[in-house]
Amino acid sequence: MKKFLFLLSFILLVFASCAAKTSVKTSIIVDVIPENQIDTSSLFSLYKNIFKIQQTFKLQNFQENTILFILEANNNAWLNQIFYQKLKVFSINGNTKDTIGFTFSENEIKCAVPSKNCKISVEYYFQPDYLIYGETPMQVPLTRVSSTWHSWYFITQNIEFEKIQINMPSDKNKSIITSLPQITQKDNKLYLDCKKITYYGVTFLIVESEYYQKFNIKIDNNIFNIYAFKGVEITSDSTSLSTMYPPKDTIFDVSKFKNYLLPISNIERIFNKKIAIDIVDCDYSMTDCVVGQGYTVNKNNGFVVMDTSFWKISEGIHEIIHLYNNIMPDKNDLSFYFFNESMTEFLCSYFYYSTDSQRDSVFNYKNTYYNEHQKNTESIFKVAKNEPVVYNDDTTKYIGGTYGIVYQKTPYKLYQLAKNVGEEKFMGILQKFYHNVKKKHKCSFVDFEKIMKQNGVTNAQWNDFIKDL
């Protein structure tokens, strides 16, 4: 009897092991097609480039009769025919391609699965949806393809990325910046490291060089490669985007950019990191707000894309700090936004403003504004999703949502803790904390409290900080 039960258990274990081998692997090939090579009779584009996407899915031991290919972010599904043009789905068998019937609605493609082990290819021409929100000239010098903003590829359950290949045109005036490390580049074919994909997905920028003045700035041990946007002229020549919006003849004073970046010396000391950073700016005016985001490529480099106005306000430093402050708790951890956004905003405001009176004024304003306008979210540890811009009806945006607790109250509380402990002492403790984060490659609020108290923060000071946070 025991022998029979052992044999039965072994058979069930083998069966379970075989069933667990179900997998879906995907490869993506992107062809960057310049506007002068676009067939305007069959393709519609408001950018200087359009992107031909071929995404292949390899299904192994797939048990369902149908499959869903999902767009994680697509806020304007009613315009899918513009963003995903000429979309087709094929079954691939060797060199043979057979068309598969499908439905494409809202955020998903649904199609039949030819067999348990098969290849399915989804092919289309993609362009981003910034054209809905932004000014038309923005679409000329810089094309930003960002999966966190608007999905440009599809996923499905338990998907694994095998290859991402970007084929660039033979054009010295075009530069590409990617959020994944570039493994190899050969004959204008660029291969990205798929193992480095995070929850931020895959973003890449196509920069039109004639619209930018490029220069390098060194701050301590950090190198900044600046792509400074020259601006555009507006003409009556509508032959192409290049003739309608040619670049201005602008020459920048490099020293102004260097002075702006000087606070990064303090950030480097806090995080003990040497980073090479690309910064690309443009007129990213979108309805009633401006846009910026920092992307970590690997531990030693990253890039920031931001509105040109950020060079005159603290928001540019905020985005740069994200590249240093990039070891985070899990996205579902209740302290994620404390470290990711509130700590980043505290450090930004603290070091961007260099005098005590300026800092007091900025942080007190944050607290006052929060108390008067933004008390709808009471705790930073209850923020499940950061939504600083929300709608109060179908058309009107306003700054609300989680903005107050994330960017105002919590940074103010950190500032008050620093003043209570002693600012120099607090920054030293913070440096020890991030040394520990770097060493363990782990960031947690438990460690934050422990290191604070181990280095002289009293229970009374800590309780005053954590109260109402």
C-alpha positions as CSV (number, residue, x, y, z in Angstrom):
1,M,0.0,0.0,0.0
2,K,2.8,2.4,0.9
3,K,4.5,1.6,-2.4
4,F,1.3,2.3,-4.3
5,L,0.8,5.7,-2.5
6,F,4.5,6.6,-3.2
7,L,4.0,5.7,-6.9
8,L,0.8,7.7,-7.1
9,S,2.4,10.7,-5.5
10,F,5.3,10.5,-7.9
11,I,3.0,10.4,-10.9
12,L,1.0,13.4,-9.6
13,L,4.2,15.3,-9.1
14,V,5.4,14.6,-12.6
15,F,2.0,15.6,-14.0
16,A,2.0,18.8,-12.0
17,S,5.5,19.6,-13.2
18,C,4.5,19.1,-16.8
19,A,1.4,21.3,-16.4
20,A,3.6,24.0,-14.9
21,K,5.6,24.4,-18.1
22,T,3.0,26.5,-19.8
23,S,4.7,29.7,-20.9
24,V,4.4,32.7,-23.2
25,K,7.6,34.3,-24.5
26,T,7.6,37.5,-26.6
27,S,10.1,39.3,-29.0
28,I,9.6,42.8,-30.4
29,I,11.1,44.3,-33.5
30,V,10.7,48.1,-33.9
31,D,11.4,49.8,-37.2
32,V,11.8,53.6,-36.9
33,I,10.4,55.1,-40.1
34,P,11.1,58.8,-40.7
35,E,8.4,61.1,-42.0
36,N,9.9,61.3,-45.5
37,Q,9.6,57.5,-45.8
38,I,6.0,57.4,-44.6
39,D,3.3,56.4,-47.1
40,T,0.9,59.3,-46.3
41,S,-1.8,57.8,-48.6
42,S,-2.2,54.8,-46.2
43,L,-0.6,55.9,-42.9
44,F,-1.5,58.9,-40.8
45,S,1.2,60.5,-38.7
46,L,1.6,63.8,-36.8
47,Y,5.2,63.0,-35.8
48,K,8.6,63.0,-37.6
49,N,8.6,59.3,-37.1
50,I,6.2,56.4,-37.0
51,F,7.1,53.0,-35.6
52,K,6.4,49.7,-37.3
53,I,6.0,47.0,-34.6
54,Q,6.2,43.3,-35.0
55,Q,5.6,41.5,-31.7
56,T,5.9,37.7,-31.7
57,F,4.4,35.5,-29.0
58,K,5.7,31.9,-28.5
59,L,3.1,29.8,-26.7
60,Q,4.2,26.5,-25.1
61,N,1.7,24.0,-23.7
62,F,-1.0,26.7,-23.7
63,Q,-4.2,25.2,-22.4
64,E,-6.8,27.8,-23.5
65,N,-8.6,28.1,-26.9
66,T,-8.3,31.9,-26.9
67,I,-5.7,34.4,-25.7
68,L,-5.9,38.0,-24.7
69,F,-3.1,40.4,-25.5
70,I,-3.4,43.4,-23.2
71,L,-2.4,47.1,-23.3
72,E,-1.6,48.0,-19.7
73,A,-2.0,51.8,-20.3
74,N,-4.4,53.1,-23.0
75,N,-6.5,56.1,-21.9
76,N,-7.8,56.9,-25.4
77,A,-9.0,53.5,-26.7
78,W,-11.6,55.3,-28.9
79,L,-8.6,56.4,-31.0
80,N,-7.0,53.0,-31.4
81,Q,-7.2,53.2,-35.2
82,I,-4.8,56.2,-35.1
83,F,-2.4,54.8,-32.5
84,Y,-2.3,51.2,-33.8
85,Q,-2.7,51.5,-37.5
86,K,-3.0,48.5,-39.9
87,L,-3.1,46.1,-37.0
88,K,-3.1,42.4,-38.1
89,V,-2.6,39.1,-36.3
90,F,-0.9,36.1,-37.9
91,S,-0.1,32.5,-37.1
92,I,3.5,31.8,-37.8
93,N,4.6,28.3,-39.0
94,G,8.1,28.3,-40.3
95,N,8.1,30.8,-43.2
96,T,4.4,30.7,-43.5
97,K,2.1,33.4,-42.2
98,D,-1.6,32.8,-41.9
99,T,-4.1,35.5,-40.9
100,I,-5.9,35.0,-37.7
101,G,-9.3,36.6,-37.0
102,F,-9.3,38.8,-33.9
103,T,-11.2,41.5,-32.1
104,F,-9.4,44.7,-30.9
105,S,-11.5,46.7,-28.4
106,E,-10.6,49.0,-25.5
107,N,-7.3,47.6,-24.1
108,E,-7.1,44.1,-25.5
109,I,-6.8,41.9,-28.6
110,K,-8.7,38.6,-28.4
111,C,-7.9,35.8,-30.9
112,A,-8.1,32.0,-31.2
113,V,-5.0,29.9,-30.4
114,P,-4.1,27.7,-33.4
115,S,-2.5,25.0,-31.2
116,K,-1.0,24.5,-27.7
117,N,2.5,25.1,-29.1
118,C,2.5,27.9,-31.7
119,K,3.7,31.4,-32.7
120,I,1.4,34.4,-33.0
121,S,2.5,37.7,-34.5
122,V,0.8,41.0,-33.9
123,E,1.9,43.7,-36.4
124,Y,0.9,47.3,-36.6
125,Y,2.2,50.9,-37.0
126,F,2.3,52.8,-33.7
127,Q,2.4,56.5,-32.8
128,P,2.1,57.9,-29.2
129,D,-0.9,59.8,-27.9
130,Y,0.9,63.0,-26.8
131,L,-0.7,64.7,-29.8
132,I,-4.0,64.8,-27.9
133,Y,-2.6,66.7,-25.0
134,G,0.4,68.7,-26.1
135,E,1.3,71.5,-28.4
136,T,2.0,70.6,-32.0
137,P,5.6,71.8,-32.1
138,M,6.4,69.3,-29.2
139,Q,5.9,66.5,-31.7
140,V,8.7,67.6,-34.0
141,P,12.0,67.6,-32.1
142,L,11.4,64.7,-29.8
143,T,9.3,61.5,-30.0
144,R,8.7,59.9,-26.6
145,V,7.5,56.3,-26.7
146,S,6.6,55.4,-23.1
147,S,4.8,52.3,-21.9
148,T,4.0,53.8,-18.6
149,W,2.1,56.6,-20.3
150,H,0.6,54.8,-23.3
151,S,1.3,51.2,-24.1
152,W,3.2,50.6,-27.3
153,Y,3.4,46.8,-27.0
154,F,1.1,44.0,-25.6
155,I,1.4,41.7,-22.7
156,T,-0.4,38.6,-21.4
157,Q,-0.3,36.5,-18.3
158,N,3.1,35.1,-17.2
159,I,4.8,36.7,-20.2
160,E,8.6,36.6,-20.5
161,F,10.5,39.0,-22.8
162,E,13.2,37.4,-25.0
163,K,14.3,40.1,-27.3
164,I,13.7,43.8,-28.1
165,Q,15.3,45.0,-31.3
166,I,15.1,48.6,-32.6
167,N,16.1,49.3,-36.2
168,M,17.2,52.9,-36.6
169,P,17.4,54.7,-39.9
170,S,20.8,55.6,-41.4
171,D,20.4,59.2,-40.2
172,K,23.1,61.0,-38.1
173,N,20.5,63.6,-37.1
174,K,18.6,61.1,-35.0
175,S,19.7,59.9,-31.6
176,I,18.0,57.2,-29.5
177,I,17.9,57.0,-25.7
178,T,16.4,53.9,-24.1
179,S,15.3,52.9,-20.6
180,L,16.9,49.5,-20.9
181,P,20.7,48.9,-21.2
182,Q,21.8,48.5,-24.8
183,I,23.4,45.1,-25.3
184,T,24.8,45.5,-28.8
185,Q,24.4,47.7,-31.8
186,K,25.2,46.5,-35.3
187,D,24.2,48.0,-38.7
188,N,21.8,50.4,-37.1
189,K,20.2,47.5,-35.2
190,L,20.0,48.1,-31.5
191,Y,19.3,45.2,-29.0
192,L,18.1,45.9,-25.5
193,D,18.6,43.9,-22.3
194,C,15.1,42.5,-21.6
195,K,16.2,41.1,-18.2
196,K,16.2,44.7,-16.9
197,I,12.5,45.4,-17.5
198,T,10.8,46.7,-14.3
199,Y,7.2,47.8,-13.6
200,Y,8.0,51.0,-15.4
201,G,8.1,49.0,-18.7
202,V,10.1,50.2,-21.7
203,T,10.6,53.8,-22.8
204,F,12.7,55.2,-25.6
205,L,13.2,58.7,-27.1
206,I,14.0,59.6,-30.7
207,V,15.9,62.9,-30.5
208,E,16.1,65.1,-33.7
209,S,19.6,66.5,-33.3
210,E,19.2,69.7,-35.3
211,Y,16.7,70.9,-32.6
212,Y,19.2,70.6,-29.8
213,Q,22.5,71.9,-28.5
214,K,24.3,69.0,-26.9
215,F,27.0,69.5,-24.3
216,N,28.5,67.8,-21.2
217,I,28.6,69.0,-17.6
218,K,30.6,67.4,-14.7
219,I,29.4,67.8,-11.1
220,D,31.8,66.0,-8.8
221,N,31.9,62.5,-10.1
222,N,28.7,62.7,-12.2
223,I,28.5,63.4,-15.9
224,F,25.4,65.1,-17.4
225,N,24.9,64.9,-21.1
226,I,22.5,67.8,-21.8
227,Y,20.3,68.0,-24.9
228,A,19.1,71.6,-24.6
229,F,16.1,72.3,-26.8
230,K,16.6,75.3,-29.1
231,G,12.9,75.9,-29.7
232,V,11.1,76.1,-33.1
233,E,10.1,78.7,-35.6
234,I,6.7,78.6,-37.1
235,T,6.4,79.0,-40.9
236,S,3.6,78.8,-43.5
237,D,5.4,76.0,-45.3
238,S,3.3,72.9,-44.6
239,T,5.3,70.6,-46.8
240,S,6.5,68.6,-43.7
241,L,6.9,69.0,-40.0
242,S,10.5,70.0,-40.6
243,T,9.6,72.9,-42.9
244,M,6.6,74.0,-40.8
245,Y,8.6,74.0,-37.5
246,P,12.3,74.5,-38.3
247,P,14.7,74.9,-35.2
248,K,15.6,78.3,-33.8
249,D,19.2,79.5,-34.1
250,T,19.8,79.4,-30.3
251,I,23.1,79.3,-28.5
252,F,23.0,78.5,-24.8
253,D,25.1,79.7,-21.9
254,V,26.4,76.4,-20.5
255,S,27.2,77.9,-17.1
256,K,23.5,78.4,-16.4
257,F,22.9,74.7,-16.7
258,K,25.9,73.9,-14.5
259,N,24.7,76.3,-11.8
260,Y,21.3,74.6,-11.8
261,L,22.9,71.2,-11.3
262,L,25.2,72.2,-8.4
263,P,22.8,70.8,-5.7
264,I,23.5,67.3,-7.1
265,S,26.8,67.4,-5.2
266,N,24.8,67.0,-2.0
267,I,22.6,64.3,-3.5
268,E,25.7,62.3,-4.5
269,R,26.9,62.4,-0.9
270,I,23.6,61.1,0.4
271,F,23.4,58.2,-2.0
272,N,27.1,57.6,-2.6
273,K,26.5,57.0,-6.3
274,K,28.3,58.0,-9.5
275,I,25.9,58.3,-12.4
276,A,26.0,59.4,-16.0
277,I,22.7,61.1,-16.9
278,D,21.2,62.2,-20.2
279,I,18.8,65.1,-19.8
280,V,16.5,65.9,-22.7
281,D,14.1,68.9,-22.5
282,C,11.3,70.1,-24.7
283,D,8.1,72.1,-24.5
284,Y,6.1,69.4,-22.8
285,S,3.1,71.5,-22.1
286,M,0.1,69.3,-21.8
287,T,-3.2,71.1,-21.3
288,D,-2.8,72.6,-17.8
289,C,0.4,70.8,-16.6
290,V,3.9,70.1,-17.6
291,V,5.7,66.8,-17.6
292,G,8.9,65.3,-16.5
293,Q,10.2,61.8,-15.6
294,G,13.5,60.1,-14.7
295,Y,14.3,56.7,-15.9
296,T,17.0,54.4,-14.4
297,V,18.8,52.4,-17.1
298,N,21.2,50.6,-14.7
299,K,23.0,51.4,-11.5
300,N,25.5,53.8,-13.2
301,N,23.3,55.7,-15.7
302,G,19.8,56.9,-16.6
303,F,18.0,59.7,-18.3
304,V,15.5,62.4,-17.6
305,V,13.0,63.8,-20.1
306,M,11.3,67.0,-18.9
307,D,9.6,70.3,-19.9
308,T,12.0,73.1,-20.7
309,S,10.5,75.2,-17.8
310,F,12.0,72.7,-15.3
311,W,15.4,74.4,-15.8
312,K,14.0,77.4,-13.8
313,I,12.2,75.5,-11.1
314,S,13.0,72.7,-8.6
315,E,11.1,70.0,-10.5
316,G,14.1,69.2,-12.7
317,I,16.2,68.4,-9.6
318,H,13.3,66.2,-8.4
319,E,13.4,64.1,-11.5
320,I,17.2,63.8,-11.4
321,I,17.1,62.6,-7.7
322,H,14.9,59.7,-8.8
323,L,17.9,58.3,-10.6
324,Y,19.8,58.2,-7.3
325,N,16.9,57.3,-5.1
326,N,16.0,54.2,-7.2
327,I,16.1,51.2,-4.8
328,M,12.5,51.0,-3.6
329,P,10.3,48.8,-1.5
330,D,7.9,46.6,-3.5
331,K,5.3,48.7,-5.4
332,N,2.6,47.2,-3.1
333,D,4.5,48.1,0.1
334,L,2.7,50.8,2.1
335,S,5.9,52.8,2.3
336,F,6.6,52.9,-1.4
337,Y,5.4,56.4,-2.0
338,F,7.1,57.6,1.2
339,F,10.5,56.7,-0.2
340,N,9.8,57.1,-4.0
341,E,8.1,60.5,-4.1
342,S,8.0,62.1,-0.6
343,M,11.6,61.5,0.3
344,T,12.6,62.6,-3.3
345,E,10.6,65.8,-2.9
346,F,12.1,66.6,0.5
347,L,15.6,66.2,-0.7
348,C,14.8,68.3,-3.8
349,S,13.3,71.2,-1.9
350,Y,16.0,71.0,0.8
351,F,19.0,71.2,-1.5
352,Y,17.5,73.3,-4.3
353,Y,16.9,76.1,-1.8
354,S,20.2,76.9,-0.1
355,T,19.3,79.2,2.8
356,D,17.4,78.6,6.0
357,S,14.8,81.3,5.3
358,Q,14.1,79.9,1.8
359,R,13.7,76.4,3.1
360,D,11.4,77.5,6.0
361,S,9.3,79.4,3.5
362,V,9.0,76.5,1.0
363,F,8.2,73.8,3.5
364,N,5.9,76.0,5.5
365,Y,4.0,76.8,2.3
366,K,3.7,73.1,1.6
367,N,2.2,72.5,5.0
368,T,-0.2,75.4,4.8
369,Y,-1.4,74.5,1.4
370,Y,-2.0,70.9,2.4
371,N,-4.0,72.0,5.5
372,E,-6.1,74.4,3.5
373,H,-6.7,72.5,0.3
374,Q,-5.4,68.9,0.2
375,K,-6.5,67.0,3.3
376,N,-8.5,64.4,1.4
377,T,-5.8,61.8,1.9
378,E,-4.8,61.5,5.6
379,S,-1.8,59.2,5.5
380,I,1.1,58.6,3.2
381,F,0.9,54.9,4.2
382,K,-2.6,54.7,2.7
383,V,-1.6,55.8,-0.8
384,A,-2.2,52.8,-3.1
385,K,-1.8,54.8,-6.3
386,N,-0.3,58.2,-6.8
387,E,-2.8,60.4,-8.7
388,P,-1.6,64.0,-8.2
389,V,-3.8,65.2,-11.2
390,V,-7.5,64.3,-11.0
391,Y,-10.7,65.3,-12.7
392,N,-13.6,67.1,-10.9
393,D,-15.8,66.4,-13.9
394,D,-15.4,64.9,-17.4
395,T,-13.2,67.7,-18.8
396,T,-11.5,69.7,-16.0
397,K,-8.3,68.7,-14.4
398,Y,-7.0,70.0,-11.1
399,I,-4.2,69.3,-8.7
400,G,-5.7,67.1,-6.0
401,G,-5.9,63.4,-5.4
402,T,-2.8,62.3,-3.5
403,Y,-0.7,65.4,-4.3
404,G,-1.0,67.0,-0.9
405,I,0.0,64.0,1.3
406,V,2.8,62.9,-1.1
407,Y,4.4,66.1,-2.2
408,Q,3.5,68.5,0.6
409,K,2.7,67.2,4.1
410,T,5.1,64.3,4.2
411,P,8.1,66.3,2.9
412,Y,7.2,69.0,5.5
413,K,7.2,66.3,8.2
414,L,10.7,65.1,7.1
415,Y,11.9,68.7,7.2
416,Q,10.5,69.1,10.8
417,L,12.3,65.9,11.8
418,A,15.5,67.2,10.4
419,K,15.2,70.5,12.3
420,N,14.3,68.7,15.5
421,V,17.3,66.3,15.2
422,G,19.7,68.9,13.8
423,E,19.9,69.3,10.0
424,E,23.5,68.3,9.6
425,K,23.1,65.3,12.0
426,F,19.9,64.3,10.2
427,M,21.6,64.3,6.8
428,G,24.4,62.2,8.2
429,I,21.9,59.6,9.5
430,L,20.1,59.7,6.1
431,Q,23.5,59.0,4.4
432,K,24.0,56.0,6.7
433,F,20.5,54.7,5.9
434,Y,21.1,54.9,2.1
435,H,24.5,53.3,2.5
436,N,22.6,50.4,4.1
437,V,20.0,50.4,1.3
438,K,22.8,50.2,-1.3
439,K,24.6,47.5,0.6
440,K,21.5,45.3,1.1
441,H,19.7,46.4,-2.1
442,K,16.7,46.7,0.1
443,C,14.7,49.8,1.3
444,S,12.3,49.5,4.1
445,F,10.6,51.8,6.6
446,V,11.5,49.4,9.5
447,D,15.2,49.9,8.6
448,F,14.6,53.7,8.3
449,E,13.2,53.8,11.9
450,K,15.9,51.5,13.2
451,I,18.8,53.5,11.8
452,M,17.3,56.8,12.9
453,K,17.0,55.6,16.5
454,Q,20.4,53.9,16.5
455,N,22.0,57.2,15.6
456,G,20.5,59.5,18.2
457,V,16.8,60.2,17.2
458,T,14.9,60.0,20.4
459,N,11.6,58.3,20.8
460,A,9.9,61.6,21.4
461,Q,11.4,63.1,18.2
462,W,10.4,60.0,16.2
463,N,6.8,59.9,17.7
464,D,6.4,63.6,16.8
465,F,7.5,62.8,13.2
466,I,5.3,59.7,12.8
467,K,2.2,61.3,14.4
468,D,-0.4,62.1,11.7
469,L,1.8,60.9,8.9
